[in-house]
Amino acid sequence: MKEGWGITTGTCAAAAAKAAAIVLGGGPAPTEVELRLPGDVPLGVPILFARRSGDGAAIASVRKDAGQDADVTHGMEVRATVAWNAADGVTLAAGEGVGTVTKPGLQVPPGQPAINPVPRAMIAAALRQVTARGVRAEIAIPGGRQIAHKTFNPRLGITGGLSILGTTGFVRPRSTSALHEALRCALRVAAACGVKAPVLVPGNIGAKAARQHFALREEQVIEAGNAWGFLLDEAVAPSSPFSPFHALLLVGHPGKLAKLAAGQWDTHSSRSAAATQYLGGLWAEVLGLPAPEMPTVEGMLAALAAGPRDSLAAELARRVRQAVARRIDDRAGVAVLLVDMAGRRLGADGDFSPWR
């Protein structure tokens, strides 16, 4: 793992589940387990403890290390209690400090533990490295119920605790200076490799969608994180070494990119308004109806029939493109593709010929 990087709660949960399964199956308590993270990346994760419990199960714990991007979960324990299950497959449950989804519009349906799809797959894969039997894994974060009040979970309708998150398994440093230098490096590499039209994405969902919809070179896709203003300014600055960039394509979920249309160039949740606010106003303007009260942009769009949803998403893409074009003083062409959590097209605007 690179210096300064950390691991997600999803990685912690998968490692704890694997360690507990080893003990449940009669093996010795491990002090470290190896996972295969998304992208088939190997990672050894230290185990805080692993032991049998008195109810025919086993429990193990991992301490969360968020690296340089320490958040409210840094240093907390993520525990997994694993027991045999009569049903086939892997059944997940929310233990102490892990929330339950209560509202539609999230990646996990109401009534389910707030464990996102990638961590779910990671936990299942880690357990399957140990056993093919049916198992029930309860994930817990002691103290998570109290800490969750410092997060967006209550506003998203996630009750009872924190979420188990992550799309790559790693937490990458997001300190301002480190992030800016990383973005400069990405731009330099792209320019040096002859890229003329880079693709800018918020993160993993946008990156996967960009490669799904376009034939792109590896160095062509650049993750902005939340630093959109900095990245756009650097990409088109007259004095920058990136003058070959004649067009920019933005691909991502409207939950992030809608903030650009509202003039919010740092999209971190603690430094920007929720995208639902902007979309609500646009909803009334385009559709002539009051927007529903929903916690996420995904849920708002999912509540619409195909026709109105297409109209709203197309207008949102147009306004994102216009805002970016103004930001960069039209120094490069701009196109925008909005996608849902699964990477499916929602709306688009601009000239996409540089990426065809």
JOQUIJO-V34220 format. One line per field, one symbol per residue. burial: b if it has 24 or more other ideal C-beta (glycine too) atoms within 12 Angstrom, else e. Layout:
BEGIN
burial->???
END
This chain:
BEGIN
burial->beeebbbbbbbbbbbbbbbbbbbbbeeebbeebbbebbeeeebebbbbebbbeeeebbbbbbbbbbbbbebbbeebbbbbbbbbeeeeebbbbbbbbbbbbbbbbbbbeeebbbbbbbbbbbbbbbbbbbbeeebbbbbbbbebbebbeebbbeebbbbbbbbbbbbbbbbbbbeeeebbebbbebbeebbeeebbbbbbbbbbbbbbbbeebbebeeebbbbbbbbbbbbbbbbbeeebebeebebbbbbbbbbbbbbbbbebbbbbeeebebbbbbbbebbeebbeeebeebbbbbbbbbbbeeeebebbbbbbbbbbbbbbbebbeebbbbbbbbbbbebbbbbbbbebebbe
END
